[in-house]
């Protein structure tokens, strides 16, 4: 079956491949777009199952091999621990997997994601490329938030916002988490422009994304959104101004939602009476029981199976997904894997804090300071929302981690090459570049 949408998408992606051969970072951006947005899943014909990601991946790796650009992987603490994480997932698949037939395909998928995470580290080591990566990642997810927000408003809060078919974010809770993670990055994009129409457009987009999170009917998404909001308020330089702006909007959005939405959200307080909430707790009990029996390496990928439940949680009437990044890692890779996983995120957070500290009182690096703060806010959303979702291997949060690592590398390099008290760009020149770090009110920034 052929459709105009299939033809346009295929022509666009394949048409960019020759350029990717000469600009490997274009391949990274293209892979990021395909991986996060799954644009081919928005078609109805031959493009729906076309292996775009594989083709782009092969061409990008070839381009990196033949490129004469200097390539050096930054050896930082988070990168070293990420290597350990990849190695440990391989070890648990080889030596600890209870269901190797199911584990190896999952390992293959995860390793492909991690390969491109490391290639991103290798190729995207410049301010311009970091900005492009953030833009592509943000808009890839924001599309669904803007569309979902309009849908929710047009249907009076009824219906349910879902993600694209296939991939990590097809479900309502998954897309809610993705949108919540994207909100701070959208705010960062807004901070980078002094064009009034663009600032207004991003404001509308952020409101629609928030509406879309509510329209997903996801309790985990609501908790993640609330956590990001609290983080913003806590870190804001002008808490009262931010509260006056956000609180009335939040009440208005909640009041807009129909009675069935309020009934479902109310089950957060009465989770003992809700079957869905109790199924999550059962999944966590299973993960804990399995890990106690197999503490070192867990059960390998895809260990949440029927007969495994029969052994480690016989009281459960069904085999359930992990429903938590933490318990997913615990069950599949043991306490060792969970320790490595947590250590990686702790070091990633520390990297963001280091960027903020490095950029303090340096106007030229306001973009990096803001990016570090907003990425930390996004990670808060992932950690809180991920507590209720088994998305430990999702590429988006790893991209966020890479953004922080790359930002630190670029800032450190620029600081080493510039005078200690480098003057900031004149406002006219900032406007010509399309960026204006100091042109945005302080209430929208995060303090260090």
GIUR-V120328 format. One record per residue. N is the residue number from 1. PHI is phi in degrees with one decimal (* if undefined). D_LAST is the distance of its C-alpha to the last C-alpha in Angstrom with 1 decimal. Layout:
BEGIN
[[N,PHI,D_LAST] [N,PHI,D_LAST]]
END
This chain:
BEGIN
[[1,*,54.1] [2,-113.1,52.7] [3,-139.7,50.5] [4,-60.0,49.0] [5,-63.9,45.5] [6,-61.1,46.4] [7,-65.0,47.9] [8,-63.6,45.0] [9,-63.2,42.3] [10,-63.2,44.5] [11,-63.8,45.3] [12,-65.7,41.7] [13,-68.0,40.5] [14,-66.5,43.6] [15,-67.5,43.7] [16,-84.6,40.3] [17,-60.7,41.4] [18,-59.1,43.2] [19,-67.7,40.1] [20,-61.3,38.1] [21,-59.3,40.5] [22,-101.7,39.4] [23,-133.9,35.8] [24,-56.2,34.5] [25,-66.7,31.0] [26,-63.6,32.9] [27,-65.0,34.2] [28,-62.5,30.8] [29,-65.5,29.8] [30,-66.3,33.1] [31,-63.8,32.9] [32,-61.0,29.4] [33,-61.1,30.9] [34,-65.8,34.0] [35,-66.9,32.2] [36,-86.0,29.8] [37,-90.5,32.0] [38,52.2,35.4] [39,-61.2,37.0] [40,-67.0,40.4] [41,-78.4,40.3] [42,-97.6,40.5] [43,-103.0,43.9] [44,-126.5,47.3] [45,-115.6,49.4] [46,-64.0,49.5] [47,-72.1,45.9] [48,-57.2,44.8] [49,-111.8,45.4] [50,-71.2,45.4] [51,-79.6,43.4] [52,-60.8,41.0] [53,-60.8,38.2] [54,-64.2,40.7] [55,-64.7,42.2] [56,-62.0,38.8] [57,-62.2,37.8] [58,-63.8,41.0] [59,-63.8,40.8] [60,-65.0,37.2] [61,-63.8,38.0] [62,-62.6,41.1] [63,-62.7,39.2] [64,-66.0,36.7] [65,-65.1,39.7] [66,-91.9,41.5] [67,-69.2,38.6] [68,-93.5,38.6] [69,-63.0,34.9] [70,-64.1,33.4] [71,-128.9,32.0] [72,-144.1,30.0] [73,-74.5,28.0] [74,-66.6,24.7] [75,-95.2,25.2] [76,-119.2,21.9] [77,-57.2,21.6] [78,-62.8,20.8] [79,-66.7,23.8] [80,-61.0,26.0] [81,-68.5,25.3] [82,-64.6,25.9] [83,-59.0,29.3] [84,-61.3,30.0] [85,-63.6,29.3] [86,-63.0,31.7] [87,-63.6,34.3] [88,-67.9,34.2] [89,-61.9,34.8] [90,-70.3,37.7] [91,-61.6,39.0] [92,-66.6,39.0] [93,-69.6,40.8] [94,-76.0,43.4] [95,-108.0,44.0] [96,-120.0,42.8] [97,-66.7,43.4] [98,-79.1,45.6] [99,-125.5,46.2] [100,-61.0,46.2] [101,-61.5,47.8] [102,-83.9,44.8] [103,-72.5,42.2] [104,-65.7,43.0] [105,-60.4,42.6] [106,-67.7,39.1] [107,-58.4,38.3] [108,-59.9,39.5] [109,-62.9,37.2] [110,-65.1,34.1] [111,-67.1,35.0] [112,-63.9,35.4] [113,-62.7,31.9] [114,-67.2,30.5] [115,-58.1,32.6] [116,-75.3,31.0] [117,-63.0,27.5] [118,-70.9,28.5] [119,-65.5,30.3] [120,-61.8,27.2] [121,-59.0,25.4] [122,-74.0,28.4] [123,-103.0,28.8] [124,-96.1,25.6] [125,-94.1,24.1] [126,-154.2,23.4] [127,-60.2,21.0] [128,-59.8,23.8] [129,-72.7,24.6] [130,-62.7,21.1] [131,-58.9,21.1] [132,-64.6,24.6] [133,-63.9,23.8] [134,-63.0,21.0] [135,-61.2,23.5] [136,-64.9,26.3] [137,-61.8,24.6] [138,-65.8,23.2] [139,-69.0,26.5] [140,-61.0,28.5] [141,-91.1,27.3] [142,-59.9,26.7] [143,-52.4,30.4] [144,-71.0,31.3] [145,-70.3,28.9] [146,-65.4,30.3] [147,-62.9,33.8] [148,-66.9,33.3] [149,-65.3,31.8] [150,-62.0,34.9] [151,-60.3,37.1] [152,-62.8,35.8] [153,-65.7,36.2] [154,-65.3,39.7] [155,-102.1,40.8] [156,61.6,39.5] [157,85.4,37.1] [158,-82.6,39.9] [159,72.7,40.2] [160,-150.9,37.5] [161,-78.0,35.0] [162,-124.5,35.5] [163,-89.7,34.2] [164,-68.6,36.5] [165,-59.0,39.3] [166,75.0,38.7] [167,77.1,35.5] [168,-83.9,32.6] [169,-116.6,31.9] [170,-76.5,35.4] [171,-80.0,35.1] [172,-68.4,33.7] [173,-70.7,31.0] [174,-65.1,30.2] [175,-68.6,29.7] [176,-61.9,27.7] [177,-64.2,25.2] [178,-60.1,25.2] [179,-68.7,24.6] [180,-63.0,21.7] [181,-63.9,20.0] [182,-78.5,20.8] [183,-53.4,19.4] [184,-62.5,15.7] [185,-68.8,17.2] [186,-62.9,19.5] [187,-62.8,16.8] [188,-63.4,15.4] [189,-59.6,19.0] [190,-64.0,19.2] [191,-66.0,16.4] [192,-89.4,18.4] [193,-128.1,21.5] [194,-110.3,22.9] [195,-75.9,26.1] [196,-61.0,26.6] [197,-64.2,28.8] [198,-74.4,26.4] [199,-64.3,23.6] [200,-65.6,26.1] [201,-63.2,27.3] [202,-70.1,24.0] [203,-62.6,23.6] [204,-60.4,27.0] [205,-61.3,26.2] [206,-65.7,23.2] [207,-64.0,25.5] [208,-64.6,28.3] [209,-63.7,26.2] [210,-62.3,25.2] [211,-61.1,28.9] [212,-64.4,29.8] [213,-61.0,27.8] [214,-64.4,29.8] [215,-69.9,32.9] [216,-77.4,32.6] [217,59.4,33.6] [218,-99.6,31.3] [219,-69.9,30.1] [220,-62.9,27.7] [221,-63.4,26.3] [222,-64.2,26.0] [223,-64.7,24.1] [224,-64.8,21.7] [225,-61.9,21.3] [226,-63.7,20.7] [227,-63.9,18.1] [228,-63.7,16.1] [229,-61.7,16.6] [230,-64.4,15.5] [231,-62.0,12.2] [232,-57.3,11.7] [233,-64.9,12.8] [234,-63.3,10.8] [235,-92.8,7.3] [236,-69.3,9.1] [237,-77.7,9.1] [238,-128.3,12.9] [239,-63.4,14.0] [240,-65.0,17.6] [241,-62.3,18.0] [242,-64.1,16.6] [243,-63.3,18.9] [244,-62.9,21.8] [245,-80.8,21.4] [246,-85.3,20.9] [247,-59.5,23.0] [248,-61.1,26.3] [249,-64.2,25.9] [250,-62.1,25.4] [251,-62.8,28.4] [252,-65.5,30.4] [253,-66.0,29.8] [254,-65.0,30.7] [255,-65.5,33.7] [256,-69.9,34.9] [257,-71.1,35.3] [258,-74.5,38.8] [259,-61.6,40.1] [260,-64.3,40.3] [261,-66.5,36.5] [262,-62.7,35.9] [263,-64.0,38.5] [264,-69.4,36.8] [265,-64.9,33.3] [266,-64.8,35.0] [267,-69.3,36.0] [268,-59.3,32.5] [269,-81.1,33.7] [270,-118.9,37.2] [271,-62.5,36.5] [272,-64.4,39.5] [273,-96.2,41.7] [274,-107.5,40.2] [275,-63.8,41.7] [276,-64.1,38.9] [277,-64.5,36.4] [278,-68.5,38.9] [279,-65.3,39.4] [280,-63.1,35.8] [281,-62.9,36.3] [282,-63.1,39.5] [283,-63.1,37.8] [284,-68.4,35.3] [285,-63.2,38.2] [286,-61.1,40.0] [287,-60.6,37.1] [288,-66.1,36.8] [289,-65.0,40.6] [290,-63.7,40.9] [291,-66.2,38.1] [292,-66.2,39.8] [293,-81.5,43.0] [294,-130.0,41.5] [295,-69.6,38.4] [296,-76.6,38.0] [297,-119.1,38.1] [298,62.7,38.5] [299,-115.1,40.9] [300,79.3,39.6] [301,-57.3,38.6] [302,53.1,40.1] [303,-90.7,41.3] [304,-82.8,41.1] [305,-115.4,44.8] [306,-59.5,47.7] [307,-71.7,49.5] [308,-68.4,46.3] [309,-62.7,45.7] [310,-61.5,49.3] [311,-87.4,48.7] [312,-103.4,45.3] [313,-150.2,45.2] [314,-63.5,48.8] [315,-75.7,48.2] [316,-76.6,46.2] [317,-86.5,48.5] [318,-152.3,46.6] [319,-86.6,44.4] [320,-119.5,40.9] [321,-66.1,37.9] [322,-66.2,35.1] [323,58.0,32.9] [324,-174.2,29.8] [325,-63.0,28.0] [326,-71.1,27.8] [327,-75.1,31.5] [328,-62.6,32.5] [329,-66.1,31.2] [330,-59.7,32.7] [331,-70.3,36.1] [332,-89.6,36.3] [333,-135.5,34.9] [334,74.1,35.1] [335,-66.5,32.9] [336,-63.8,32.4] [337,-62.0,31.2] [338,-63.2,28.8] [339,-62.5,27.4] [340,-64.4,26.8] [341,-59.4,25.4] [342,-66.2,22.8] [343,-60.2,22.0] [344,-59.8,21.4] [345,-72.6,18.8] [346,-63.1,17.1] [347,-68.4,17.1] [348,-64.2,16.0] [349,-60.2,12.8] [350,-62.3,12.3] [351,-61.8,13.0] [352,-60.5,10.2] [353,-63.4,7.7] [354,-66.4,9.9] [355,-61.7,9.9] [356,-59.7,6.3] [357,-66.4,7.2] [358,-63.9,10.5] [359,-94.0,9.8] [360,-61.2,8.0] [361,62.2,10.9] [362,-125.1,12.9] [363,-57.0,14.2] [364,-64.1,16.3] [365,-110.2,13.6] [366,-61.8,11.7] [367,-59.3,13.6] [368,-72.4,12.3] [369,-63.0,8.6] [370,-64.0,9.6] [371,-63.9,12.0] [372,-62.7,9.9] [373,-64.9,7.9] [374,-70.1,11.4] [375,-68.3,13.1] [376,-60.8,11.3] [377,-61.3,12.4] [378,-62.9,15.8] [379,-66.3,16.1] [380,-58.5,15.7] [381,-60.7,18.6] [382,-65.9,20.6] [383,-66.2,20.4] [384,-72.1,21.4] [385,-65.1,23.9] [386,-68.9,25.1] [387,-62.5,26.1] [388,-115.8,29.0] [389,-141.8,29.8] [390,-87.3,31.2] [391,-127.7,29.2] [392,-68.3,28.0] [393,-108.8,29.5] [394,-58.8,28.3] [395,-70.9,27.2] [396,-56.9,24.4] [397,-63.0,21.7] [398,-69.5,22.9] [399,-63.4,22.4] [400,-60.8,18.8] [401,-61.6,18.5] [402,-64.0,20.4] [403,-59.6,18.2] [404,-65.0,15.2] [405,-63.2,17.6] [406,-64.5,19.2] [407,-61.7,16.1] [408,-63.1,15.3] [409,-61.4,19.0] [410,-67.3,19.2] [411,-62.6,16.4] [412,-60.6,17.9] [413,-66.5,21.2] [414,-66.2,20.5] [415,-65.7,18.9] [416,-71.8,22.0] [417,-96.3,24.2] [418,-108.7,22.8] [419,-60.2,23.0] [420,-59.8,20.1] [421,-111.0,19.8] [422,-66.4,20.7] [423,-71.1,21.2] [424,-76.6,19.7] [425,-64.4,22.3] [426,-59.1,24.4] [427,-59.4,23.9] [428,-63.7,27.3] [429,-69.5,26.7] [430,-60.7,23.4] [431,-63.5,25.5] [432,-64.5,28.2] [433,-80.2,25.9] [434,89.7,24.8] [435,-121.6,21.1] [436,-153.2,19.3] [437,-60.9,15.6] [438,-94.5,15.7] [439,-86.8,18.5] [440,-98.7,16.8] [441,-55.7,16.0] [442,-66.2,12.5] [443,-65.7,13.3] [444,-91.9,13.2] [445,-102.0,9.7] [446,-108.9,6.6] [447,-76.8,3.8] [448,-85.9,0.0]]
END
